[in-house]
């Protein structure tokens, strides 16, 4: 029982470790009365199974684990690597690898003489889902990412076509299966927090911001790190202010939709309207002058064009001061 048995039997011996011949030109390895590995007449290897249609197949009962252990010389650093080699139609040898090195880096990549143009592709359900091309561009749902190196190009569907990109895009999101589809990017924040898009440079990561405040449902715009304009929950546009005024001299100012303010001692506030209209029709206010138009329609919807009646107040300019 302590010796290796070599037998010409076609079935496994009842005990010990053994080699036997279960079929013509086939070699089997066994232990404890059970076959453990087989090399068939085609050179295919089966571990835990009697027949294999591939160069190597491993089968186990329940959980099955294959371990590649590179720790034998761990004191000097070591890698555990799985390499997959192939040859393309031009006869160029390439390989892909999975590598876990001694510094704790888990790597998936490609090599070989033609590896400079080989992408890394991830598939599910036999369809490509993610691609990292040889330049480091990441494509989701596309085989030709249009973004910059290190960027992402995510495509839901692009049956309508793909434009020529500027070359400066770090992120592209595309959804145009047909001309009626829209593409949306969601930024979800807490109910009393904010959702923001930050614009920055090497000196300041958020020198400019477009921000939505969920607590008061306002849209805010920042330049040079300070808020400059806000659209509040009622649709009022506040320039230089973060809260709307409701009255002047104890008189309500009604549904004002634009409020412009500036703070600071001796800082005046002005709204400038300039017409750069050339030299033609210099005396015509309609075609040449800077204009401020106060109009009224008696309709009740935006864009209505309902005729006013005689005696209707059309506009008002009021000069007031806080007292």
C-alpha positions in Angstrom: 0.0 0.0 0.0 3.0 2.4 0.4 4.3 1.7 -3.1 3.2 3.1 -6.4 1.3 0.6 -8.4 1.6 0.5 -12.2 -1.0 -1.7 -13.8 -2.5 -2.4 -17.2 -5.9 -2.7 -15.6 -8.8 -0.7 -17.2 -10.2 0.2 -13.8 -8.7 1.7 -10.7 -7.1 -0.6 -8.1 -8.7 -0.9 -4.8 -6.1 0.9 -2.7 -2.8 2.9 -2.8 -1.4 5.2 -5.4 -1.4 3.9 -8.9 -1.1 4.4 -12.7 -3.4 2.5 -15.0 -4.7 2.3 -18.5 -8.4 2.9 -18.6 -8.5 3.0 -22.4 -6.2 2.6 -25.4 -3.4 5.2 -25.4 -4.7 6.7 -22.2 -2.9 7.2 -18.9 -4.8 7.6 -15.6 -3.5 8.5 -12.1 -5.3 7.5 -9.0 -5.2 7.2 -5.2 -7.3 5.6 -2.5 -9.1 3.4 -5.1 -10.3 6.5 -7.1 -9.1 8.0 -10.4 -7.8 11.6 -9.9 -6.3 12.6 -13.3 -6.4 11.4 -16.9 -4.4 12.1 -20.0 -6.2 10.8 -23.0 -5.0 9.8 -26.5 -5.2 13.4 -27.8 -3.1 14.7 -25.0 -6.0 16.4 -23.2 -5.8 16.5 -19.4 -8.7 16.0 -17.1 -8.4 16.5 -13.3 -11.3 15.1 -11.4 -13.0 14.0 -14.6 -12.7 11.0 -16.9 -13.0 12.8 -20.2 -11.8 16.2 -21.5 -12.4 17.9 -24.8 -9.8 20.6 -23.9 -6.1 20.7 -23.1 -7.0 21.0 -19.4 -10.2 20.7 -17.5 -10.6 20.6 -13.7 -13.8 19.3 -12.1 -14.6 19.0 -8.4 -17.4 18.1 -6.1 -18.9 21.3 -4.5 -16.5 24.2 -4.3 -13.5 23.9 -6.5 -10.4 26.1 -6.1 -7.2 26.4 -8.1 -4.3 28.1 -6.4 -1.2 29.7 -7.9 1.2 30.3 -5.0 4.4 32.4 -5.6 5.5 32.6 -2.0 8.3 30.1 -2.2 10.9 32.8 -2.2 8.8 35.5 -0.6 11.7 37.1 1.2 12.9 38.4 -2.1 9.5 39.4 -3.5 7.5 37.2 -5.8 4.6 37.2 -8.3 1.8 34.7 -9.0 1.0 34.9 -12.7 -1.3 33.3 -15.2 -0.4 33.9 -18.8 -2.6 33.2 -21.8 -0.8 33.0 -25.2 -2.1 33.2 -28.7 -1.1 34.0 -32.3 -3.0 36.4 -34.5 -3.8 36.0 -38.2 -0.4 37.6 -39.1 1.5 35.2 -37.0 2.3 37.6 -34.2 2.5 36.1 -30.7 0.5 37.9 -28.0 -0.4 37.1 -24.5 -2.7 38.3 -21.7 -1.9 37.9 -18.1 -3.4 38.0 -14.6 -0.7 39.0 -12.1 -0.7 39.5 -8.3 2.7 40.8 -7.3 4.6 40.9 -4.0 3.6 44.6 -3.5 -0.1 43.8 -3.5 -0.8 45.0 -7.0 -3.5 43.0 -8.9 -2.9 43.4 -12.6 -4.7 42.3 -15.8 -3.0 43.2 -19.0 -1.5 42.1 -22.3 2.0 41.6 -23.7 3.9 40.2 -26.6 5.2 41.7 -29.8 1.8 42.9 -31.0 0.5 43.9 -27.6 0.8 47.7 -28.2 -2.6 47.7 -30.0 -4.4 45.0 -28.0 -7.4 46.3 -25.9 -8.7 44.8 -22.7 -12.3 43.7 -23.2 -14.9 42.6 -20.6 -18.0 40.7 -21.7 -21.2 39.5 -20.1 -23.8 37.2 -21.7 -21.4 36.8 -24.7 -21.6 40.6 -25.5 -18.9 43.2 -25.0 -19.7 45.7 -22.2 -16.4 47.5 -21.3 -13.3 48.1 -23.4 -10.0 49.7 -22.4 -8.1 50.5 -25.6 -4.3 50.6 -26.0 -4.3 54.3 -25.2 -6.1 53.9 -21.9 -9.4 55.2 -23.1 -12.4 53.4 -21.5 -15.5 52.6 -23.5 -18.8 51.4 -22.1 -21.0 50.0 -24.8 -18.6 51.2 -27.6 -15.6 49.6 -29.3 -14.2 53.0 -30.3 -14.0 55.4 -27.3 -13.9 59.0 -28.5 -12.6 60.5 -25.3 -9.1 61.5 -24.2 -6.6 59.0 -22.9 -7.6 58.1 -19.4 -11.2 59.2 -20.0 -14.5 57.4 -20.4 -17.0 57.2 -23.2 -20.3 55.6 -22.1 -22.8 54.7 -24.8 -26.4 53.5 -24.1 -27.2 53.3 -27.8 -25.9 55.3 -30.8 -27.9 54.1 -33.8 -28.4 57.7 -34.9 -24.7 58.1 -35.3 -21.6 59.5 -33.5 -20.2 62.9 -34.1 -16.6 63.9 -34.5 -15.4 64.9 -31.0 -13.2 67.8 -30.3 -10.4 65.7 -28.8 -10.5 67.4 -25.4 -13.3 65.4 -23.9 -12.4 63.5 -20.7 -16.0 62.1 -20.3 -18.6 61.5 -23.0 -22.1 60.2 -22.3 -24.1 59.2 -25.4 -27.7 58.0 -25.8 -29.1 58.6 -29.3 -30.8 55.4 -30.4 -33.1 57.7 -32.5 -33.6 61.4 -32.8 -36.2 61.6 -30.0 -34.0 60.1 -27.3 -32.4 62.2 -24.6 -29.3 61.6 -22.5 -29.3 62.4 -18.8 -26.6 62.5 -16.2 -27.8 62.1 -12.6 -26.2 63.7 -9.6 -28.1 62.7 -6.4 -27.5 64.5 -3.1 -29.2 64.4 0.3 -32.5 66.1 0.9 -30.8 68.9 2.9 -27.5 68.8 1.1 -26.2 70.0 -2.3 -25.3 68.6 -5.7 -22.5 70.3 -7.5 -20.4 70.4 -10.6 -17.0 71.9 -9.8 -14.7 73.7 -12.2 -11.1 74.0 -11.2 -7.4 74.1 -12.1 -4.1 73.2 -10.4 -4.5 76.0 -7.9 -8.1 75.6 -6.9 -10.3 72.5 -7.4 -13.6 74.4 -7.2 -13.0 78.0 -8.3 -16.2 77.8 -10.3 -19.3 75.8 -9.2 -22.8 75.1 -10.5 -24.7 73.9 -7.5 -28.2 72.8 -6.6 -29.4 73.4 -3.0 -31.8 70.7 -2.0 -32.9 72.3 1.3 -34.4 75.4 -0.5 -34.5 74.1 -4.1 -32.3 76.8 -5.5 -29.8 76.7 -8.4 -26.6 78.6 -7.6 -23.7 79.8 -9.7 -20.2 80.5 -8.3 -17.3 82.3 -10.0 -13.9 82.9 -8.3 -15.1 80.9 -5.3 -18.0 83.2 -4.5 -21.7 82.8 -5.3 -22.7 85.3 -8.0 -26.2 84.3 -9.1 -29.0 82.2 -7.8 -32.4 81.1 -9.1 -34.7 80.5 -6.2 -37.5 78.0 -5.9 -40.0 80.5 -7.3 -37.9 81.1 -10.4 -36.6 84.5 -9.3 -33.1 85.3 -10.6 -30.9 86.9 -7.9 -27.7 88.5 -9.0 -25.3 89.3 -6.2 -27.9 88.2 -3.6 -28.9 84.9 -2.1 -32.3 85.8 -0.8 -35.1 87.8 -2.4 -36.5 91.1 -1.1 -40.2 91.2 -0.5 -41.0 94.9 0.1 -39.9 98.5 -0.3 -41.2 101.3 1.9 -43.8 98.9 3.2 -45.2 98.4 -0.3 -45.0 94.9 -1.8 -43.0 94.7 -5.0 -45.1 91.8 -6.3 -43.8 89.0 -8.3 -40.3 90.3 -9.2 -38.3 87.8 -11.2 -35.0 89.7 -11.4 -33.1 91.2 -8.5 -29.6 92.7 -8.9 -27.6 93.8 -5.9 -24.0 94.6 -5.0 -22.5 94.9 -1.5 -19.6 97.1 -0.2 -19.0 100.6 0.9 -19.1 103.1 -2.0 -19.9 100.3 -4.5 -22.5 101.4 -6.9 -24.7 98.9 -8.8 -25.5 99.3 -12.5 -27.2 97.4 -15.3 -25.7 98.3 -18.6 -27.4 97.8 -22.0 -25.3 98.7 -25.0 -26.1 98.5 -28.7 -23.2 98.0 -31.1 -25.3 98.8 -34.2 -22.9 100.4 -36.6 -23.6 103.6 -38.5 -26.8 102.8 -40.4 -30.1 104.3 -39.2 -28.5 106.3 -36.4 -31.7 108.1 -35.6 -33.9 105.0 -35.4 -34.5 103.7 -31.9 -35.8 100.4 -33.2 -32.8 99.5 -35.3 -29.9 101.4 -33.6 -30.5 102.3 -30.0 -30.1 100.4 -26.7 -33.6 99.9 -25.5 -35.5 98.9 -22.3 -39.0 97.6 -23.2 -41.8 97.3 -20.7 -44.7 95.5 -22.2 -48.0 93.9 -21.2 -50.4 91.3 -22.6 -53.8 90.5 -21.0 -53.3 86.8 -21.6 -52.5 84.5 -18.7 -49.8 82.2 -20.2 -46.2 82.7 -21.2 -46.0 83.9 -24.8 -49.6 85.0 -25.0 -50.4 87.9 -27.2 -53.8 89.2 -26.0 -54.8 92.7 -26.8 -54.8 95.3 -23.9 -57.7 97.6 -23.3 -57.7 101.4 -23.2 -56.6 102.6 -19.8 -54.6 99.5 -18.9 -51.3 100.2 -17.1 -48.6 99.0 -19.4 -45.4 99.6 -17.3 -44.0 101.3 -14.3 -40.6 102.7 -13.3 -40.4 103.3 -9.5 -37.6 104.9 -7.6 -37.5 103.9 -3.9 -35.1 103.7 -1.0 -35.0 101.9 2.2 -36.2 104.1 5.1 
